[in-house]
Amino acid sequence: MQVVTEDQQCIGYADINTQAPIRARLLWRGTDWPGDEAFIEERLLAAIERRLRLGYTFQACGIRVVNGEGDDCSGLVVDAFGTSLVIDVYSRGMRDRLPVIEAFFRERLPHMHIYTRCGEDAARREGIDPIDPVEGTAVFCEQAVRYEITFGAGQKTGFYLDQRDNRRLVAQWARGRTVLDLFSYHGAFALSALANGAESALAVDSSSKALEVAMANATANGLELETCCGDVFDIFDDLVSLGPFDMVICDPPKLAPGKRDRNKALKAYRHLIDRSLKATDDQGLLLVASCSHAIDHEDLRTILKQQAKSQGCLLDVIAITGHPSDHPWPVGFTTGRYLSAIIVEKRGT
């Protein structure tokens, strides 16, 4: 639908859905809509070319091919895992364009196996039916680990590619360390650490199925991974008693989906950071991450400072990170910068 100003000046064209929280998604700036096929072709070609310019390849690795608003494709995310491609739609407009999107990739990337999904949360917000992908398996590599994941049984597109750069840092600093990976999902942080010389790694998650995938990948890579199934909030004191650990990763799920959840999320982070610091040995590293735009780097830094003071320890910031370059976001769309992470080193009082 054409979008105009009060004085009838054309801004461009948008997908309109009056049932959704986001009622208009601007897709095209200009007076003439090129049509769905031309629009999809231009946007997806540009997204692929951008990844190639940044040095990403469609080979054995996992990459984000299309990142919604960051690629002028609001409502669409596409991830590639080796020879598998996962198309994730989260708007009514992109759901309607699925045949065009799938046809584009089948023509341009004929060697890829294509899977399509629309998660239940997105479907409910948009007033559309969810799509569960046909179950399939993808094989890809990252940080010297060969992963095999199954579509149709996991979160989002099947793997958290946005933490790739942080897993690289964990791998870089893992040698000789004992590692605690909290909210581990498929254990990618723990496996990256083990594959790069960690002495041991314990992956903790509330999903037994996720931990089964983690163990299967550990076994396939010849890695000795320990797992613990349980809610981190409920068993954290027991985990602390197993330490101290030389490296702790605390990457909880989205605790603040919106601003209204911010205070509750801050309270949860204070608890998690307090326990994480107690589980971290002197000269150990702690990585704390937030995948909620409402909780950013400064919030994490402030809580780390407060809890360090409370415990009488010193913390030095080693790195402040976000999502990698295949997850671009428009400079004016700050909610697109959703991932915040801080890595600190703990030292004496």
ABEGO torsion letter per residue (X at the ends): XBBBBAAGBBAEBBBBBAABABABBBABBEABBAEAAAAAAAAAAAAAAAAAAAGBBBBABBBBABBEAAAGBBGBBBBBBEABBBBBBABAAAAAAAAAAAAAAAAABAABBBBBBBBAAAAAAAGBBBBBBBBBBBBBBBGGBBBBBBBGABBEAGBBAAAAAAAAAAAAAABGBBBBBBGAEAGAAAAAAAAAGBABBBBBBABAAAAAAAAAAAAAAGBBBBBBBEBAAAAAAAAAAAOBBABBBBBBBBABABAAAAAAAAAAAAAAAAAAAAABBBGBBBBBBBABAABBAAAAAAAAAAAAAAAGBBBBBABBBBBBAABBBBAABAAABABBBBBBBBBBX
